[in-house]
């Protein structure tokens, strides 16, 4: 497999799968791995990952579930190219497709009611205030430069089949916005889990599931603790990573 400048191949500890990443660009973090563990994909499902980056979530979901097909949508051509090469590296061309395109146009690209599941690890930071280079790959991944939270939820609602699920990871401070927008676009919040670095510390991530057209009832699961002590993950985190 051809590697470009500053690229490396990392092990994913699932089915022997590996992924190509660029150390000078945006590499996947724990949030993507936790989202892949939180999402429920039933056998035969068609899944769309919006803003897939280098394809980490579709690759992990293919390893962990019996979904029929996985699509990653990514606006940055370099990231999409890395994702395609990672798919080929793992021999998954028949199971995973990477599409270069804009989240804001997902419903136009794929058509309405096309997927059973949508996942998204969107940019967390609002706007691009103070950014030195809003076109930088890391800035696009972290800040709402090319799309915002409403774009994500609106397009997820449009491409989901009735009863389909949206799974997101975000920051707890945006939880009110997430629930408000889900309700606006007829995605009913159904399940939520807060992620804490250590016992006794504030949550720094939230995992949330919504159902298109679902009834009004949400379950708040027990919190996920990342570290049992400095540098040592909890058993649940080791299990999600597949160590």
N, C-alpha and C positions, 0 to 999 in steps of 0.2 A: 504494500500500500504506500503510495507516494505521500510524503509529508512535506508541507511547506515550511518556510522559515518560522522558527519559534514554536512549531507544533510538536506535540508529544502524544503518545498513546497511553491511556490510563485503564487499569483494570476496574471492572464494575462488580466483581464478585457475584455475578448472577449468570448462570449458564455458560460461563467462560467468556461472556461478552466484554468487549473493550470499546473505548470511545476516544476519538481524536479531539484534542483541545489545543488552544493556542495560549501560551502563558502570558502573552502581551494583550490578549483580548479578554473577553468575559468567560470565565470557567464556571461550571455549574457548582452550586452550593448545597448545603444540607436541606434547604427549603424544597428544592426539586425532588430530592430523595424522599423526604417526608410526604410530599404530595403523592408520589408514586405508591407509597405505602397506605395512604389514606383513601385513595380512589378505589372504588369497587367497580370492576369491569366484568360483566356476566359473559359466559360463553357465547360466541357468535356476534358480539357487539362490534360496532364500528365507532372508532374513537378519533377525536380531533384534539390535538394539543396546539393551542394558540400561542404564538411567540415561543416556538420550540427551541430557539437557540441552536445548540449543536446536537439536538435530538435526544437528550438524556431521558426525558420522560417517556416518549414512545418506546425507546429501547428497553427501559426498565419495565414498563407495563407489558410489553411483549413477553418478557422473561417471567413475569409474575402472574400473568392472567391467561385466560383462554379466549381473549378477544379475537375477532375474525380479522380485523384490519385496523391499522393505526396510521394516521396522517399527521405530519407536523407542518405547521404554517409559520414561516419565518420571513421577515421583511429584509433582513440584512443578507445580501448575496454571499458574503464570505462565510457567515455562520451556516447558512443553508448548504453551501458546498461542503463544509466540514461534516454536517449532519448526514448528507448523502454518502460521503466516503465512509463514515462510521457504520451506516446501514450496510454498505457493501462489504466492509471489513468483517462484519458478523454474519454475512450471507442472508440478510433479512429483506432483500429487495421485493420478495413476494408478499411480505407482511407489513412493511412500513414504506410509506411514500412521503417525501419531503417536497413541499410546494413553496416556492418563493412568492410571497405576496403579503398584503397589508391586512392586519386584523380588522381594520375598519371596513374592509370589503369582503370579509369571509362569506357572508350570505350570498354575495354576487358570485364569488369564485366557486362555491360548492353547492349553492341552491338551498332553499329552505328545508327544514326537517330532514337533514341528511345524515345525522349522527345520533347514536344512542348515548354517547358520553362526550363531554368536552372537559378538558383540563386546561388550567392556565396558571402560570407563575408569573404574574404581570409585573411591570415596573412599580416599585413601591413609593418612590418620591414624586410628589406633585410638581408638575411644571418643570421648567429648565432654568429657573432663576439662579444666577451665579455660576452657571456652567461655563467653563472656558471654551469647550468644544462640544456643542450639542450633537455633533455628528459622530463623535467617538463611540465605538462599539459598547464600551462599558456604560457610558452615559445613556445610550438608548435602552440598554437592558435595565438600568436602575431608575431612570427618571421617565415621567410621562411626556416624552418628547414627541413621539410619533403616534401615540394613542393614549387614552386615559381610561379610567376605571369604567366609565359609562360605555365607552366604545366596546370594551371587552364583554360586559354583561349583555348589552344590546345584541351584539353579533352572536354570542353564545345562545341567547334565547331564540334567535332566528334560525340557527342551523340545527338546534336540538329537535328531535322528534318529541311529540307529546309524551310526557312521562320520563323523558330523558334526564340525565343528571349532569350538573355542572359542579366541578371540583376546583377549588381555588386555595392558594396559600397567600397570605398577605400579613400586614402588620395590624395588631389589635386596635391601634388608633383609627384605622379606617373601617372598623367593623360596622359602625352606624351607616356609613356611606354604602358599604357592600349590601347590607340587608335592605336599605331603602331602595337601592337600584334593582336588586333582585326582585323585590315586590313590584316595582314599577313595570318591569318587563315580564311579569307573570312567572317568575322563577321563585318558588317557595322555599325558603331556608329550611332544611330538614335535619342537619347534623352538624355539630361544631366541636372542635377540639382545640384547646389552647396549649401552646408549647412554651415551657419554661426552661431557661438554661440550667437552673439548680432549684432544688426544693427551697421555698421561701423567697424566691426572686420573682419579679413581675414577668408576665408572659411577654415574649418578644415576637411570637408568630401565632397566627390563627389559621387553622384548616377548616374549611367550610364546604358543605355540600348543599346544593339546591336542586329541586326537581321542577321541571317545566310543567306547570299546571297542577302541582301537588297540593294536598290539603294542608291546613294550617296546624302544624305540629312539629316542633323542633326538639331534638335530643341533644343535650350537652354532655359529651363523653368525659370520662376522667382525664385530667391533664396529662400531657406527655412531658416527662422530665428528661433532659438531654444528658446531663452529667451527674454521676453519683459522687464524684470528687474531681478535682482539677485533672484534666486530661484523660479521664476514664468515663466512657459512655455507660449509660444504664443498659440493662439487658434488652429492653425494648428497642433502643436505638441500634444495638448490635444486630438484633433480629431484622429490623427494617433494612439495614445495609447488607445483610446476608453474610456477615462474618461468622 
